[in-house]
Amino acid sequence: MRTQLFIDGKWVDGNGTMPVYDPSDGSIIAHVATAGEVECEAALDAAYRAFPIWAKTTPRFRSEILRKAFEIMVAESDQIATLISRENGKVFADAKGEVAYAAEFFRWFAEETVRVPGDFRMAPSGDKRILVTHQPIGVSLLITPWNFPAGMATRKIGPALAAGCTVILKPAGETPLTALAIVDILERAGVPKGVVNVIMPKPVGETISKMLHDPRVRNLSFTGSTEVGRVLLHEAADQVVRCSMELGGNAPVLVFEDADVSKAVEGIMIAKMRNGGSACTAANRVYVQRPIAEKLTAELTKAMAALHMGSPLEAGMNLGASVSLKERDKIAGLVDKAVSDGGKITTGGKVPDGVGAFYPATVITVERNNSILQHEIFGPVAPVVIFDTDEEGIALANGSEFGLISYVFSGELGRAIRIAEAMESGMVAINRGVISDPAAPFGGTKQSGLGREGGFAGIHEFLETKYIGVEI
Ligand code: ADP
């Protein structure tokens, strides 16, 4: 298990260490190195020096390194998944799913590296030729959260390296071990020194602010809360650092009266319970049309009550622990407030006795104005609300400052597509509980973020467009 910082192609100690906990029992898994000013400067210096060399490598060269990283990651998926389960608390099946998803970003961007399109054409006036090309932006700062410690890292490192950028990765303090394991893979895949660096700065805010004020940093890719994203956008403004932001969500699910209720419940279970609900794409508000509301609530309650909560690495478990007691208590607080606002719990809703950051699968029926509907729950709690007309459903779903993803369940595809077009979100899932795919553009509207990760758009977050006007 790697526990040191990775700077300029070497594993090094920092200015101290910090503990990493197993949230299912509170034990310490490891102590990882923290980075002070000296280490952060060394990482920045290394990334800056490596940039012109890496940017000049051939797309095929970068592609083959990423492809190799994909292959190693797949071969070692059990070990990485175990590490994810241990430091994050999610069950092993979820962790394995995450590793497969994460590795796929290396494969996808290995394929994208060699296919970046350009443009050459005559200007409409005929006075010149328009030549458009793309060049790597430069040193990129990548900041990732704890909920998908592998997926969020590869979703940024993959396109950055494909584009020819060098990176400094700052993983979440709760889950640095997975990030270090991924960097270890990249090193073995042949990434040259300085191209990928990992720091665990302490204190985080001040250090990142300082880096964003250093003219050597040209790009910031952040996944985390809208609150921190806003702070970083302010910080980045001073040097006009380019930003990609994947922020919070408050995903609505709209289930229409013509939906197949059992299939809808199946979809909601995935949308809600993948990762124990700790996903920005997690179904956060379930709106169901009145004629099927009772049936859907009963089936959802039954499915949620049937889940087995326990140690993430124990066989047969499908709900693990929250990442920390703090996160667990936040979820419990939201449910308690929802109940005092008039919500009725149909299953779960009670913090279990014993150690570990556990919270049970919970269904709660609420009125439209219940406070829980305005918060990103980030846990295994499904609030259910009844609506009547399609217009009402659309208005309720769009009544949030977030706009990451919406889920629509209907038996009529035309209706589902009309509703999807009306959703104020960057992504819409129709009759499915999960649509994240490295080959598709992931991202949000409104306060859920800026930019897209994955798909054909992903690599362009790390490329600058250059226009060359040519006299011929
Ligand atoms: P979450 O709610 O998922 O923990 P955060 O936005 O708090 O989301 O954290 C996401 C990432 O941002 C983590 O790596 C965290 O350490 C980092 N982070 C938190 N505060 C700051 C800050 N002020 N500046 C830079 N990074 C930060």
Boltz pocket constraint, residues with backbone or C-beta under 6 A from the ligand:
constraints:
  - pocket:
      binder: B
      contacts: [[A, 143], [A, 144], [A, 145], [A, 146], [A, 147], [A, 170], [A, 171], [A, 172], [A, 173], [A, 204], [A, 205], [A, 206], [A, 208], [A, 209], [A, 223], [A, 224], [A, 225], [A, 226], [A, 228], [A, 229], [A, 231], [A, 232]]
      max_distance: 6.0
